[in-house]
Amino acid sequence: MVRDRTYTDLIDEEKLHESVDITATDIVLQGSELSLQERESKLYDDFDMFTSTPGETIHSYYMQFAQLINDMHTIGMTMKRMQVNTKFVNHLQPEWSKFVTDIKLAKDMHSTNFDQLYAYLRQHEAHANEVRLARQRERNTATNPGVNRHGAQVQARVVKCYNYQEEGHFARQCTKPKRPKNSAWFKEKMLLTEALESRAYLDPKQFTILADNRDTIIPAQASQEISTPAAF
């Protein structure tokens, strides 16, 4: 009959190997305990920071929250139902605010579970999406005045100089030399006015002369000078 060897029966080399094995086992066991603590800490952090993202569906939000709570239960972590329910509804996007208020007024947050809250919210997802789109259109209109409330692009009014038909400034701000307004200028303008009244074709340059709003009335003296034959 062969009896089992004891530690004292081992030679020095075997004793060394045995000590190493025991130390390694202790490290593994201690490491497992630390990993559990670290996991609990991480899950608590995940719970504290959990929130929804813009445009996320209520189903996606619910599934991620349910997975987090399930992971916590798996390692024996427990939280009060009131705390879980409050977390679930308080971190929805702003378009859900009306329904969150309805839940807090109509539901008992101490006895209801978040699965029931999700079932209620899912019935109103279409309305929440409409609210989100309406708020998005309002923000776009506020940041981009060139878009009207229907989302169509609006042409910005262009300021044009009537002296030279260039955009970006008024005639009074024009830095280019003005045309001399002598008898020839008044005569040309009067003839163009008559041509316009007779619906004759005018080119852009001729319209430029007529568009000078600072001299829309031809002075009587200039008119007489134009219409009176020269004396010889």
C-alpha positions as CSV (number, residue, x, y, z in Angstrom):
1,M,0.0,0.0,0.0
2,V,1.3,3.4,-1.1
3,R,0.6,6.3,1.3
4,D,0.1,9.8,0.1
5,R,3.1,12.1,0.3
6,T,3.0,15.0,2.6
7,Y,4.6,18.4,2.3
8,T,7.5,17.2,4.5
9,D,8.2,14.3,2.1
10,L,8.8,16.7,-0.9
11,I,12.2,17.6,-1.9
12,D,13.2,21.3,-2.0
13,E,12.5,21.6,-5.7
14,E,9.0,20.1,-5.4
15,K,8.3,22.4,-2.3
16,L,9.2,25.4,-4.5
17,H,6.8,24.3,-7.3
18,E,4.1,23.7,-4.7
19,S,4.5,27.2,-3.2
20,V,4.4,28.8,-6.7
21,D,1.1,26.9,-7.5
22,I,-0.5,28.0,-4.2
23,T,0.6,31.7,-4.8
24,A,-0.8,31.6,-8.4
25,T,-4.2,30.2,-7.1
26,D,-4.4,33.0,-4.5
27,I,-3.7,35.6,-7.2
28,V,-6.5,34.2,-9.4
29,L,-9.0,34.1,-6.6
30,Q,-8.2,37.6,-5.5
31,G,-8.2,38.8,-9.1
32,S,-11.7,37.4,-9.6
33,E,-13.0,39.3,-6.5
34,L,-11.4,42.5,-7.7
35,S,-12.9,42.0,-11.1
36,L,-16.4,41.7,-9.6
37,Q,-15.9,44.9,-7.6
38,E,-14.7,46.7,-10.6
39,R,-17.6,45.5,-12.6
40,E,-20.1,46.7,-10.0
41,S,-18.4,50.1,-10.0
42,K,-18.5,50.2,-13.8
43,L,-22.2,49.3,-13.9
44,Y,-23.0,52.0,-11.3
45,D,-21.1,54.5,-13.5
46,D,-23.0,53.3,-16.5
47,F,-26.3,53.7,-14.7
48,D,-25.4,57.2,-13.6
49,M,-24.4,58.3,-17.0
50,F,-27.1,56.5,-19.0
51,T,-29.2,58.8,-21.2
52,S,-30.9,58.9,-24.6
53,T,-29.5,60.3,-27.8
54,P,-31.2,62.7,-30.2
55,G,-33.3,60.9,-32.8
56,E,-33.1,57.6,-30.9
57,T,-36.2,55.4,-31.0
58,I,-38.0,54.5,-27.8
59,H,-37.4,50.8,-28.5
60,S,-33.6,51.3,-28.8
61,Y,-33.6,53.4,-25.6
62,Y,-35.6,50.7,-23.7
63,M,-33.5,47.8,-25.0
64,Q,-30.2,49.4,-23.8
65,F,-31.7,50.3,-20.5
66,A,-33.1,46.8,-20.0
67,Q,-29.7,45.3,-20.8
68,L,-28.0,47.5,-18.2
69,I,-30.5,46.6,-15.5
70,N,-30.2,42.9,-16.4
71,D,-26.4,43.0,-16.1
72,M,-26.7,44.6,-12.7
73,H,-29.1,41.8,-11.6
74,T,-26.8,39.1,-12.9
75,I,-24.1,39.9,-10.4
76,G,-26.5,40.5,-7.5
77,M,-26.8,44.3,-7.7
78,T,-30.2,45.6,-6.6
79,M,-31.8,49.1,-6.9
80,K,-35.1,50.5,-5.7
81,R,-37.8,50.4,-8.3
82,M,-38.5,54.1,-7.8
83,Q,-34.9,54.9,-8.6
84,V,-34.9,52.7,-11.8
85,N,-38.2,54.2,-13.0
86,T,-37.2,57.7,-12.4
87,K,-33.9,57.2,-14.2
88,F,-35.8,55.7,-17.2
89,V,-38.2,58.6,-17.8
90,N,-36.0,61.5,-16.7
91,H,-33.4,60.8,-19.4
92,L,-35.6,60.8,-22.5
93,Q,-35.2,63.4,-25.1
94,P,-37.2,66.8,-24.8
95,E,-39.9,65.7,-27.2
96,W,-41.1,63.2,-24.6
97,S,-41.5,65.8,-21.8
98,K,-45.3,65.9,-22.0
99,F,-45.6,62.1,-21.7
100,V,-43.1,62.0,-18.9
101,T,-45.2,64.5,-17.0
102,D,-48.3,62.4,-17.7
103,I,-46.5,59.3,-16.3
104,K,-45.5,61.0,-13.1
105,L,-49.0,62.3,-12.5
106,A,-50.9,59.0,-13.4
107,K,-48.5,56.2,-12.5
108,D,-47.2,55.0,-9.2
109,M,-43.5,55.1,-9.7
110,H,-43.0,52.9,-6.6
111,S,-44.9,49.9,-7.9
112,T,-44.8,50.3,-11.7
113,N,-41.8,48.7,-13.5
114,F,-40.0,50.4,-16.4
115,D,-41.4,47.7,-18.9
116,Q,-44.9,49.1,-18.3
117,L,-43.6,52.7,-18.7
118,Y,-42.0,51.7,-22.0
119,A,-45.3,50.1,-23.2
120,Y,-47.1,53.4,-22.5
121,L,-44.5,55.6,-24.2
122,R,-44.4,53.5,-27.3
123,Q,-48.0,54.3,-28.0
124,H,-47.1,58.0,-28.3
125,E,-43.9,57.7,-30.3
126,A,-45.5,59.1,-33.5
127,H,-46.6,62.3,-31.6
128,A,-43.2,62.7,-30.0
129,N,-41.5,62.4,-33.4
130,E,-43.8,65.2,-34.7
131,V,-42.8,67.4,-31.8
132,R,-39.1,66.7,-32.5
133,L,-39.4,67.6,-36.2
134,A,-41.3,70.8,-35.4
135,R,-38.6,72.0,-33.0
136,Q,-35.9,71.1,-35.5
137,R,-37.6,73.2,-38.2
138,E,-37.9,76.1,-35.7
139,R,-34.2,75.9,-34.9
140,N,-33.3,75.8,-38.6
141,T,-35.4,78.9,-39.3
142,A,-33.8,80.8,-36.4
143,T,-30.3,80.0,-37.5
144,N,-30.9,80.3,-41.3
145,P,-33.3,83.3,-42.1
146,G,-33.0,82.4,-45.7
147,V,-35.3,79.4,-45.2
148,N,-39.0,79.9,-44.6
149,R,-41.3,77.9,-42.3
150,H,-42.0,75.3,-45.0
151,G,-38.3,74.6,-45.5
152,A,-38.0,76.4,-48.9
153,Q,-35.0,78.5,-49.7
154,V,-35.7,82.2,-49.9
155,Q,-33.8,84.5,-52.2
156,A,-32.1,87.3,-50.2
157,R,-32.8,90.8,-51.5
158,V,-29.9,92.2,-53.3
159,V,-29.0,95.9,-53.0
160,K,-28.0,97.4,-56.3
161,C,-26.4,100.8,-57.2
162,Y,-28.5,102.6,-59.8
163,N,-25.5,104.6,-61.0
164,Y,-23.6,101.6,-62.4
165,Q,-25.9,98.7,-61.8
166,E,-23.5,97.0,-59.4
167,E,-24.6,95.0,-56.4
168,G,-23.8,95.6,-52.8
169,H,-24.4,99.3,-52.2
170,F,-26.9,102.1,-52.8
171,A,-26.3,104.9,-55.3
172,R,-25.6,107.4,-52.5
173,Q,-22.8,105.1,-51.3
174,C,-21.2,104.7,-54.7
175,T,-17.6,105.8,-54.8
176,K,-17.4,106.0,-58.6
177,P,-17.7,109.4,-60.3
178,K,-21.3,110.4,-61.1
179,R,-22.4,111.2,-64.6
180,P,-22.6,114.9,-65.3
181,K,-26.2,116.1,-65.3
182,N,-26.1,118.7,-68.0
183,S,-28.6,119.5,-70.8
184,A,-27.5,116.4,-72.7
185,W,-28.2,114.2,-69.7
186,F,-31.7,115.6,-69.2
187,K,-32.4,115.4,-72.9
188,E,-31.4,111.8,-73.0
189,K,-33.5,111.0,-69.9
190,M,-36.6,112.7,-71.3
191,L,-36.3,110.8,-74.6
192,L,-35.9,107.5,-72.8
193,T,-39.0,108.3,-70.7
194,E,-41.0,109.0,-73.8
195,A,-39.7,105.8,-75.3
196,L,-40.7,103.8,-72.2
197,E,-44.2,105.3,-72.2
198,S,-44.5,104.3,-75.9
199,R,-43.4,100.8,-74.8
200,A,-40.3,100.9,-76.9
201,Y,-37.5,98.4,-76.1
202,L,-34.8,99.7,-73.8
203,D,-31.4,98.1,-73.2
204,P,-30.0,97.7,-69.6
205,K,-27.8,100.8,-69.9
206,Q,-30.9,102.9,-70.8
207,F,-32.8,101.5,-67.9
208,T,-29.9,102.5,-65.7
209,I,-30.3,106.1,-66.6
210,L,-34.0,106.0,-65.9
211,A,-33.4,104.2,-62.6
212,D,-31.5,107.1,-61.0
213,N,-34.1,107.9,-58.3
214,R,-32.4,111.1,-57.2
215,D,-33.5,113.0,-60.4
216,T,-36.8,111.5,-61.4
217,I,-38.2,115.0,-62.3
218,I,-36.8,116.8,-65.2
219,P,-36.3,120.5,-64.3
220,A,-38.5,122.9,-66.3
221,Q,-35.4,124.9,-67.3
222,A,-33.8,121.9,-68.8
223,S,-37.1,120.9,-70.5
224,Q,-37.4,124.4,-72.1
225,E,-33.8,124.2,-73.1
226,I,-34.4,120.9,-74.9
227,S,-37.7,121.9,-76.5
228,T,-36.9,125.5,-77.5
229,P,-35.2,125.8,-80.9
230,A,-31.9,127.6,-80.8
231,A,-32.0,131.2,-82.1
232,F,-29.8,132.2,-84.9
